[in-house]
Amino acid sequence: QLQLVESGGGLVQPGGSLRLSCAASGFTLDYYAIGWFRQAPGKEREGVSCISSGGGSTNYADSVEGRFTISRDNAKNTVYLQMNSLKPEDTAIYYCGAIKPPTYYYCSGYVDRYDYWGQGTQVTVSS
């Protein structure tokens, strides 16, 4: 059974850092584009960042550009989202999604492009 599991969320003070992980089970992530999304209370799910299966194509939302970094370690079947300089407005449930291949040069910031989703991990930025 194909499954994505997010981890690494928690409570952090403004200016702090967290690293989220998206691990796959039941399939190999190598050929899948992966995206990170977030959803705050009362808001729609929005794209944060994505990475192609080849790793050479990445995209970031304007709101996180320069603060967040997406990366993948196919040997560990995991994609990461390093989040630095966190702000209260980054507070949300963070989800990872996967797009079925072929996606070597492709990823997307649109929710409806994704075929599989994890259950999410809560990130709270507060003093």
N, C-alpha and C positions, 0 to 999 in steps of 0.2 A: 504494500500500500504506500503510495507516494505521500510524503509528509514533510512539511517545513516546520521547524521549531525555532522561535526567536528566544534569545536570552540576553542578559546584560543590562536590562533596565534597572531603574531604581530612583532614589531621591538624591539630588545633587544640588549644591548651591550655585547661584549664578556665577558664571565664569569658570565653572568646573568642567570636567570631561567624563565621558562614558564611552565604552566600546560595546556596540551591539553585535551579536552573532546571529547568523541565520544558517542553521544546520539542516541538511537534507537526510532523510532516511527513506529507503525503498527505491531510490533512484540516484543516479550520478548527476551532480550539478554541472559537470564539465560543459554540456552542450546547451545549457539553459541560460538565458538572460535573467538577471535577478534585479528586482527593484525594491527599494525601501519606501514605504508610505507611512503617513501618520494621520491620526484622526483625533482631534480635540473634541471635548463635549459640545454638542450642538452644531458641529461643523462637519462638512463632507471630508471624506478621505482624500488626502492630497499627496502628490508625488514629492519625494524628498531627493532621491538619487537613484540612479540605475547603472548597471554595468553589463556590457555584452558578454557572451559566453567566452569570447576570445580574450576579454579583459582590456582590449585596446580602446574601447569606446565607453566613456562615462559621461553622465549628465547630472547636473545639480540644479535644484530650485534656487532662484535668486536669493531667497531668504537664508540659505545655508551655505552658499558659495563662499569658499575661503575658510569656512569653519568646520565643515564635515568632509570626510574622505571615505569613499567606498573602495573596497578591495576584495579580492577573492583568493582563496587558497584551495585549489581543486584537489590537492592531495589530502586535505582534511575535509573535503566536501562541504565547505563553509564559506559564506560571504560575510564580510564585516562592514560595519559603519562606525568609524571613529568620529566622535562628536566632541569638539572643543569649543571653548568660549560659549558655553550654553547660556541661554537666556530664558526667562520665564515663559516667553511665547513659544518655546520649543516643547513645552509640556503637552503630552499627548500619548496615546497608545501607538506604538510603532509596529508596523507589519512588514514582513517581507513577502514578495510574490515571485513566481517563476513563470517565464514564457517558454513554451515548447520550442524545440529547434525547428528550423535553422535560425540561429541568432548570433552568428560569429561576430558580426559587426553592428548588431542591432540591440537596442533596449528602448524602453518607453516610459514616459511619465504618466501614462493614462491607465487608470484602473482596469478598464474593460479589455485591455490587451493581455492581461495576465490570466493564466490557466490554473494556477495553484496558489494557495495562500496559507500562511501560518496563523496561529491564534493571537499573536501580538504580545508585546511586552510594554509595560507602563514606564514612561519616563516622566519624572516630576522635577522641575527646576524651581526651587524655592529657597528663600533664606529663613 
